Amino acid sequence: MDPLKVLSGSANPELSAEIARYLGTEIIKVETARFADGEMFVHVKENVRGADVFLIQPTCPPVNDNLMELLLIVDALKRSSAKRITALIPYYGYARQDRKAKPRVPISAKLVADLLTTAGVHRVLTMDLHADQIQGFFNIPVDHLYFSNVVIEYLNTKQFKDLVIVSPDAGGVDRARHIAKRMNAQLAIIDKRREVANEVVFNYLIGEVKDKQCVIVDDMIDTAGSMCQAVDVLIREGAKRVLAVGAHGVLSGPAIERLQASPVEEIIISNSIPLSAEKKLDKIKVLSVAKMLAEAIRRIHHEESLSLIFTQ
């Protein structure tokens, strides 16, 4: 069997270290530097010839820098004769640009897929893509894992009564329905309708939440505008308790201020994106996905099925 080698970019070294601990291995050092003009330089410090290499690098903010670093390390691995290169991208940047929403715009998620493939990636391991169809942008294997496997275990410890899983928009219904089914909970949907002329958003609730305990489920929390609006709708409709789940805590712009002011009881995110000290709130709970990702790496390396990870 080819030797297993784990590398990490600079985007989320804490997650990478945790994954390596679960695997019982050391992370190969990668030197990164910048020239005076801002160009990035990378140097893989150990031999990877003939190895099964897993490179951990979410393309989180600063998105372009982390994406470029990922591509450069992949190219270095390819030119160092690594036998197989798997890019472990816990958070896939540009995923929201997955279609032509209007004329003369790029499909950036597809472009990133092409860049990764051209650079030399043989396989992609990722988590909670904004749209499942992004897997089809690749002509190489893509293993798509879900935060729900981790978050359901945590939510079950809270022993909810009259639980309702809420999708904050129509696009997230499948995600919310999956969790509701596994937790034997009811399902509700918030239908957002935007009046283009003055940008007013009307929120309509489909489902019953009065005197219920609600958990809003989304793939990410960016500026937290949609999430906080969803919380307000549920409170307005008589929900007794509201929690929020976002697989990826992007938390950009006014997100922290909005969440702090919101009546939401708890915000549950993964550690796919590092949470800086200034973004830490008492009501934010970070759940680690390192064990799930490490098990996926182990199974891929040993050519085993990943099916059990989806059913745990």
Secondary structure, 3 states (H helix, E strand, C coil): CCCEEEEECCCCHHHHHHHHHHHCCCEECEEEEECCCCCEEEEECCCCCCCEEEEECCCCCCHHHHHHHHHHHHHHHHHCCCCEEEEEECCCCCCCCCCCCCCCCCCHHHHHHHHHHHHCCCEEEEECCCCHHHHHHCCCCEEEECCHHHHHHHHHCCCCCCEEEEECCHHHHHHHHHHHHHCCCEEEEEEEEEECCCCEEEEEEECCCCCCEEEEEEEEECCCHHHHHHHHHHHHCCCCEEEEEEEEECCCCCHHHHHHHCCCCEEEEECCCCCCHHHCCCCEEEECCHHHHHHHHHHHHCCCCCHHHHHC
